[in-house]
Amino acid sequence: MDASIQETNRETFDAHLEQVIAEAREGLKRRQRDDGHFLFDLEADATIPAEYIFLNHYLDEREPELEERLARYLRSIQDADGGWPLFHRGPADLSATVKAYYALKMVGDDPEAPHMRRARNLVLSMGGAERSNVFTRYALALFGEVPWKAVPVMPVELMLMPRWFPVTIWRMSYWSRTVIAPLLILAALKPKAINPTGATIRELFRRDPDIIDDWQQNPGGGWIGRFFLGLDRVLRVVEPHFPKGSRRRAMKAAEDFFIARLNGEDGLGAIFPAMANSVMAMEALGYPKDDPRLVTAKKSIRLLVTPGEGETFVQPCVSPIWDTGLAAHALMEAGEAPASPVVKRATDWLKSKQILDVKGDWAVNAPDLEPGGWAFQYANDYYPDVDDTAVVAMALHRTQNPEYDENIDRAAKWIEGMQSSNGGWGAFDIDNDDDYLNYIPFADHGALLDPPTEDVSARCLSFLAQLGRRRDHPAVSRAITYLKKTQQPDGSWYGRWGTNYIYGTWSVLSALNAVGEDMQAPHVRRAVEWLLARQNEDGGWGESGESYWEEKRDQPAPSTASQTAWALLALMAAGEVAHPAVRRGVEWLLAQPREDNGDRWVEPWYTAVGFPRVFYLRYHGYAAYFPLWALARYRRLRQANEKKVAWGI
């Protein structure tokens, strides 16, 4: 090619790169709230808005106008086959479809309307509503659609079990504890929904629910699962004969547990299922309608409804700390000065949200460890997580502002103290890895626990490395060993909280770069080759939520902006800024449509995870800050003719 043509092409490319970075940066800055934080919508599947409608009809506290908007949303995300998927363009999910159908029927949709007929036919073809998951059957039991024998026996006496007992809430994850404690009260009292419209869905069952006797399944398989199924049958016989005194103590223990953690307007655990269960449990326990705790708990749920900037749906929780921390990183990468007003307001707001005085549930396994973490939501003092803490503390450290030194030091000590015995980190707890609990009939979702995972562990290692912890530091050394052990045979790393191997591989390569790993080492090269092999023909990268099924992990998926950004950040962390694949990925991002204000790439796909194979998430912010971050890093390294990434992520 003629040198002048090459120079013209380079200038055109550079100008386009500068334009997109500038537009995305300015658009992101416009989203900053007055107090400094950022917040994007967090979208799940049909189950959360459906359950919001369930709660209103359980209490007979209907909101007709809002419920109709939620119904429009549910209809809009129904697939042509009649089902509702767990993520965009995913396969129909039986339980999500049952819940969406029932919610639409509650708000008045004609069961003979075409969309309802399609849903009903699909449910019946998948085995009927009787094959729904455990949480769906609990909801149906509360409405009298199935008998209580349809759900596993979970005696409220579980609250009285000592910590050494094999099955206790302290062996479960934070989200399980907060959901289960009020649910145990509901299972003990067996209240009945008011259900003012009298909606029923018997037409979704292939068999009469009252005569079905094979409700419980063996979720994990094998002899452990068979043992727990047998135990369930025994408990079903003996539970009615448990002493009344222990039942009263257990009920009080469950009530005390969740009441102490109600968390004001942010709600129990700051997650919708726990918040909804807490409201129903208080109602079942006879709390007056005007009890301030009940009133506030209901308000916390209403605050999860999207504010009206786009479609109306109900969020599973909100993500302000996560959004603000990642947005701050992206803006600084894009050239926003660390001392600029926009960054300073964001980091000051983050500083104010650090949890310094409350020892949450994590302290059960670390009683001498001082608090120092951040939560995911506006407030969730009992449940900070190490992932948010690492991201936020790295952003504070990146500003090099001594005002944050104490906050960063507290965060580092807390994260070091939260390391599990295998060298990795779970998100919320230490050594929360009693895998046998995933075999109990209640755990058919396979997400009862919070074991160490590669992506979270990598983030913690990135933070410690950014602070200057060396490879011979005990926590760092153990983390490196853990990550090397967990590398997949094909060179990738698993992503627990982001989809999936692209996310995990980005997280780990960033950490290995930060800690000074030889980026030409064989294990790093295998990861690089895996990423290069996964690039789509169009230049981008994509990975479906179906990759969490082993047999589907390598199936092709459309390129997405956030996953392309992760792949680019990973390759640049590995020193591959000049690789042609990186240039192609950058060109793909530059060519993709963005929303009207230019700050966010169009991305309907779900690229994050609540629980793999069960519950997926679409962070609306991921298509704003991650592509900006990747493009800006590419510009920075290319202009400086540098291969080394200077920061932990």
CORRAPE-V901628 format. One record per residue. N is the residue number from 0. SS is DSSP state (h for helix, s for strand, l for the rest). D_LAST is the distance of its C-alpha to the last C-alpha in Angstrom with 2 decimals. Layout:
N&SS&D_LAST / N&SS&D_LAST
This chain:
0&l&36.96 / 1&l&38.56 / 2&h&36.44 / 3&h&37.15 / 4&h&35.99 / 5&h&32.73 / 6&h&32.26 / 7&h&33.11 / 8&h&30.67 / 9&h&27.89 / 10&h&28.85 / 11&h&29.04 / 12&h&25.62 / 13&h&24.10 / 14&h&26.05 / 15&h&24.94 / 16&h&21.24 / 17&h&21.83 / 18&h&23.89 / 19&h&21.51 / 20&h&18.59 / 21&h&21.16 / 22&h&22.65 / 23&h&19.50 / 24&h&18.32 / 25&h&21.82 / 26&h&22.23 / 27&h&19.19 / 28&h&20.54 / 29&h&23.89 / 30&l&22.61 / 31&l&21.87 / 32&l&24.50 / 33&l&26.88 / 34&l&25.43 / 35&l&21.90 / 36&l&20.22 / 37&l&19.24 / 38&l&20.61 / 39&l&20.92 / 40&l&23.33 / 41&s&22.43 / 42&s&24.83 / 43&l&26.08 / 44&l&29.25 / 45&h&32.92 / 46&h&33.28 / 47&h&31.96 / 48&h&34.25 / 49&h&37.02 / 50&h&36.75 / 51&h&36.86 / 52&h&40.17 / 53&h&41.26 / 54&h&40.77 / 55&h&42.78 / 56&h&45.58 / 57&h&45.45 / 58&h&46.15 / 59&l&48.29 / 60&l&46.20 / 61&l&45.70 / 62&l&43.99 / 63&h&45.70 / 64&h&43.98 / 65&h&40.45 / 66&h&41.35 / 67&h&42.59 / 68&h&39.32 / 69&h&37.50 / 70&h&40.11 / 71&h&39.47 / 72&h&35.77 / 73&h&36.73 / 74&h&39.15 / 75&h&36.65 / 76&l&34.19 / 77&l&37.00 / 78&l&37.05 / 79&l&40.19 / 80&l&41.11 / 81&l&41.52 / 82&l&38.56 / 83&l&35.38 / 84&s&32.19 / 85&l&29.15 / 86&l&26.94 / 87&l&27.75 / 88&l&30.09 / 89&l&29.94 / 90&l&33.17 / 91&s&35.43 / 92&l&34.90 / 93&h&38.17 / 94&h&37.21 / 95&h&35.37 / 96&h&38.45 / 97&h&40.88 / 98&h&39.17 / 99&h&38.91 / 100&h&42.54 / 101&h&43.78 / 102&h&42.00 / 103&h&43.49 / 104&h&46.86 / 105&h&46.65 / 106&l&46.18 / 107&l&49.11 / 108&l&48.08 / 109&l&51.10 / 110&l&50.58 / 111&l&52.56 / 112&l&50.32 / 113&h&48.80 / 114&h&45.19 / 115&h&46.42 / 116&h&48.64 / 117&h&45.86 / 118&h&43.68 / 119&h&46.63 / 120&h&47.52 / 121&h&44.01 / 122&h&43.88 / 123&h&47.25 / 124&h&46.29 / 125&l&43.32 / 126&l&45.64 / 127&l&46.15 / 128&h&44.59 / 129&h&45.70 / 130&h&42.82 / 131&l&40.23 / 132&l&37.61 / 133&h&38.31 / 134&h&36.76 / 135&h&38.74 / 136&h&41.87 / 137&h&41.40 / 138&h&41.33 / 139&h&44.40 / 140&h&46.17 / 141&h&45.79 / 142&l&47.54 / 143&l&50.18 / 144&l&49.22 / 145&l&48.96 / 146&l&50.57 / 147&h&48.57 / 148&h&49.17 / 149&h&46.63 / 150&l&43.78 / 151&l&43.12 / 152&l&44.79 / 153&l&42.40 / 154&l&44.79 / 155&h&43.84 / 156&h&44.98 / 157&h&41.53 / 158&h&40.65 / 159&h&43.10 / 160&l&41.80 / 161&l&40.80 / 162&l&37.33 / 163&l&38.69 / 164&l&40.08 / 165&l&38.49 / 166&l&37.93 / 167&l&36.78 / 168&h&34.32 / 169&h&32.47 / 170&h&31.57 / 171&l&30.02 / 172&l&26.72 / 173&h&26.44 / 174&h&26.99 / 175&h&29.96 / 176&h&31.51 / 177&h&31.44 / 178&h&32.82 / 179&h&35.37 / 180&h&36.99 / 181&h&38.62 / 182&h&39.14 / 183&h&41.26 / 184&h&43.50 / 185&h&43.90 / 186&h&44.75 / 187&h&47.31 / 188&h&48.96 / 189&l&48.68 / 190&l&49.05 / 191&l&49.92 / 192&l&48.28 / 193&l&50.63 / 194&l&49.70 / 195&l&51.93 / 196&l&52.17 / 197&l&53.07 / 198&l&50.59 / 199&l&50.66 / 200&l&49.10 / 201&h&51.59 / 202&h&51.66 / 203&h&48.22 / 204&l&49.60 / 205&l&51.35 / 206&l&53.17 / 207&l&54.58 / 208&h&51.92 / 209&h&54.71 / 210&h&55.83 / 211&l&52.53 / 212&l&52.16 / 213&l&49.11 / 214&l&46.37 / 215&l&44.16 / 216&l&42.18 / 217&l&40.59 / 218&l&36.88 / 219&l&35.75 / 220&l&38.95 / 221&h&40.84 / 222&h&43.01 / 223&h&40.59 / 224&h&40.56 / 225&h&44.33 / 226&h&44.73 / 227&h&42.86 / 228&h&44.89 / 229&h&48.01 / 230&h&46.86 / 231&h&46.31 / 232&h&49.92 / 233&h&51.22 / 234&h&49.39 / 235&h&50.74 / 236&h&54.23 / 237&h&53.88 / 238&h&51.56 / 239&h&54.44 / 240&h&56.23 / 241&l&53.54 / 242&l&55.12 / 243&h&55.03 / 244&h&54.13 / 245&h&50.92 / 246&h&50.09 / 247&h&50.52 / 248&h&48.34 / 249&h&45.64 / 250&h&45.77 / 251&h&45.50 / 252&h&42.54 / 253&h&40.68 / 254&h&41.63 / 255&h&40.66 / 256&h&37.24 / 257&h&36.21 / 258&h&38.15 / 259&h&36.34 / 260&l&32.98 / 261&l&34.09 / 262&l&31.50 / 263&h&33.54 / 264&h&32.70 / 265&h&29.30 / 266&l&31.23 / 267&h&31.33 / 268&h&27.88 / 269&h&26.90 / 270&l&27.27 / 271&h&30.19 / 272&h&31.96 / 273&h&32.28 / 274&h&33.36 / 275&h&35.98 / 276&h&37.29 / 277&h&37.64 / 278&h&39.80 / 279&h&41.98 / 280&h&42.36 / 281&h&43.51 / 282&h&45.93 / 283&h&47.24 / 284&l&47.73 / 285&l&49.86 / 286&l&47.75 / 287&l&49.60 / 288&l&48.11 / 289&l&47.83 / 290&l&46.08 / 291&h&43.23 / 292&h&40.79 / 293&h&41.71 / 294&h&41.69 / 295&h&38.23 / 296&h&36.90 / 297&h&38.30 / 298&h&36.74 / 299&h&33.29 / 300&h&33.72 / 301&h&35.03 / 302&l&31.93 / 303&l&29.88 / 304&s&31.85 / 305&l&29.95 / 306&l&31.17 / 307&l&32.86 / 308&l&30.53 / 309&l&30.75 / 310&l&32.19 / 311&l&33.30 / 312&l&31.87 / 313&s&30.95 / 314&l&27.38 / 315&l&26.69 / 316&l&24.85 / 317&l&22.92 / 318&l&19.21 / 319&h&19.15 / 320&h&16.69 / 321&h&14.07 / 322&h&14.94 / 323&h&15.04 / 324&h&11.73 / 325&h&9.93 / 326&h&12.62 / 327&h&12.14 / 328&h&8.59 / 329&h&10.25 / 330&h&13.32 / 331&h&12.11 / 332&h&10.44 / 333&l&13.87 / 334&l&15.81 / 335&l&16.71 / 336&l&17.58 / 337&l&16.10 / 338&l&19.79 / 339&l&20.80 / 340&h&22.63 / 341&h&20.30 / 342&h&17.21 / 343&h&19.58 / 344&h&21.22 / 345&h&18.07 / 346&h&16.84 / 347&h&20.48 / 348&h&20.87 / 349&h&17.92 / 350&h&19.48 / 351&h&22.74 / 352&l&21.50 / 353&l&20.50 / 354&l&23.00 / 355&l&24.84 / 356&l&28.35 / 357&l&28.39 / 358&l&28.24 / 359&l&27.53 / 360&h&28.32 / 361&h&25.60 / 362&h&27.97 / 363&h&30.56 / 364&l&28.79 / 365&l&27.63 / 366&l&30.50 / 367&l&29.93 / 368&l&26.25 / 369&l&25.79 / 370&l&23.85 / 371&l&20.62 / 372&l&18.47 / 373&s&17.81 / 374&l&19.23 / 375&l&18.24 / 376&l&21.40 / 377&l&23.29 / 378&l&24.99 / 379&l&24.99 / 380&l&25.72 / 381&l&26.83 / 382&l&23.68 / 383&l&20.35 / 384&s&17.50 / 385&h&14.84 / 386&h&12.14 / 387&h&12.89 / 388&h&13.40 / 389&h&10.07 / 390&h&8.35 / 391&h&11.34 / 392&h&11.68 / 393&h&8.34 / 394&h&9.66 / 395&h&13.00 / 396&h&12.13 / 397&h&10.66 / 398&l&14.15 / 399&l&15.88 / 400&l&18.60 / 401&h&20.79 / 402&h&21.90 / 403&h&18.87 / 404&h&19.25 / 405&h&21.33 / 406&h&19.11 / 407&h&16.10 / 408&h&18.61 / 409&h&20.03 / 410&h&16.76 / 411&h&16.05 / 412&h&19.64 / 413&h&19.58 / 414&h&16.62 / 415&h&18.29 / 416&h&21.49 / 417&l&20.25 / 418&l&19.49 / 419&l&21.94 / 420&l&24.50 / 421&l&23.01 / 422&l&19.82 / 423&l&17.66 / 424&s&17.06 / 425&l&18.71 / 426&l&17.58 / 427&l&20.60 / 428&l&22.88 / 429&l&23.48 / 430&l&25.21 / 431&s&25.97 / 432&l&26.95 / 433&l&30.73 / 434&h&30.69 / 435&h&34.45 / 436&h&33.99 / 437&h&32.64 / 438&h&36.19 / 439&l&38.03 / 440&h&39.49 / 441&h&37.55 / 442&h&34.22 / 443&l&34.79 / 444&l&31.38 / 445&l&29.82 / 446&l&27.31 / 447&l&29.17 / 448&l&26.64 / 449&s&23.07 / 450&l&22.46 / 451&l&19.33 / 452&s&17.08 / 453&h&14.54 / 454&h&11.76 / 455&h&12.32 / 456&h&12.84 / 457&h&9.63 / 458&h&7.83 / 459&h&10.54 / 460&h&10.26 / 461&h&6.68 / 462&h&8.39 / 463&h&11.52 / 464&h&10.38 / 465&h&8.92 / 466&l&12.38 / 467&l&14.09 / 468&l&15.29 / 469&l&16.71 / 470&l&17.30 / 471&l&20.74 / 472&l&19.69 / 473&h&21.21 / 474&h&18.38 / 475&h&15.91 / 476&h&18.67 / 477&h&19.55 / 478&h&16.08 / 479&h&15.87 / 480&h&19.39 / 481&h&18.73 / 482&h&16.00 / 483&h&18.35 / 484&h&21.18 / 485&l&19.67 / 486&l&18.84 / 487&l&21.20 / 488&l&24.11 / 489&l&22.95 / 490&l&19.62 / 491&l&17.39 / 492&l&15.91 / 493&l&17.16 / 494&l&15.38 / 495&l&17.28 / 496&l&15.95 / 497&s&14.95 / 498&l&17.28 / 499&l&17.17 / 500&h&16.61 / 501&h&14.44 / 502&h&12.11 / 503&h&12.48 / 504&h&12.10 / 505&h&8.82 / 506&h&7.54 / 507&h&9.55 / 508&h&9.10 / 509&h&5.42 / 510&h&7.11 / 511&h&10.16 / 512&h&9.05 / 513&h&7.83 / 514&l&11.16 / 515&l&13.19 / 516&l&14.36 / 517&l&16.76 / 518&l&15.15 / 519&l&18.80 / 520&l&19.63 / 521&h&21.44 / 522&h&19.12 / 523&h&16.19 / 524&h&18.78 / 525&h&19.98 / 526&h&16.65 / 527&h&16.59 / 528&h&20.23 / 529&h&19.74 / 530&h&17.34 / 531&h&19.82 / 532&h&22.67 / 533&h&21.28 / 534&l&21.12 / 535&l&23.93 / 536&l&26.79 / 537&l&25.85 / 538&l&22.56 / 539&l&20.27 / 540&l&18.95 / 541&l&20.18 / 542&l&20.77 / 543&l&23.32 / 544&h&23.54 / 545&h&26.37 / 546&h&24.08 / 547&h&24.26 / 548&l&27.83 / 549&h&27.94 / 550&h&30.63 / 551&h&28.63 / 552&l&25.18 / 553&l&25.77 / 554&l&27.63 / 555&l&26.64 / 556&l&25.10 / 557&l&24.89 / 558&l&21.90 / 559&l&19.81 / 560&h&17.61 / 561&h&14.68 / 562&h&14.91 / 563&h&15.39 / 564&h&12.23 / 565&h&10.29 / 566&h&12.51 / 567&h&12.01 / 568&h&8.24 / 569&h&9.13 / 570&h&12.07 / 571&h&10.65 / 572&h&8.37 / 573&l&11.85 / 574&l&13.56 / 575&l&15.33 / 576&l&15.07 / 577&l&18.89 / 578&l&19.59 / 579&h&22.01 / 580&h&20.17 / 581&h&17.20 / 582&h&19.87 / 583&h&21.57 / 584&h&18.57 / 585&h&18.12 / 586&h&21.88 / 587&h&21.86 / 588&h&19.54 / 589&h&21.75 / 590&h&24.82 / 591&l&24.02 / 592&l&25.86 / 593&s&24.38 / 594&l&26.09 / 595&l&28.67 / 596&l&26.69 / 597&l&24.19 / 598&l&21.03 / 599&l&20.53 / 600&s&20.96 / 601&l&23.76 / 602&l&22.42 / 603&l&24.93 / 604&l&23.25 / 605&l&21.73 / 606&l&18.25 / 607&s&17.68 / 608&s&19.82 / 609&s&21.83 / 610&s&23.78 / 611&l&23.69 / 612&l&27.00 / 613&l&28.22 / 614&s&26.15 / 615&s&23.59 / 616&s&21.72 / 617&s&21.12 / 618&s&18.67 / 619&l&20.21 / 620&l&17.17 / 621&h&14.95 / 622&h&17.11 / 623&h&16.62 / 624&h&13.09 / 625&h&11.22 / 626&h&13.77 / 627&h&13.79 / 628&h&10.09 / 629&h&10.73 / 630&h&14.06 / 631&h&13.13 / 632&h&10.64 / 633&h&13.51 / 634&h&15.93 / 635&h&14.34 / 636&h&14.11 / 637&h&17.46 / 638&h&19.23 / 639&h&18.30 / 640&l&19.17 / 641&l&16.11 / 642&l&14.34 / 643&l&11.88 / 644&l&8.32 / 645&l&8.59 / 646&l&5.51 / 647&l&3.79 / 648&l&0.00
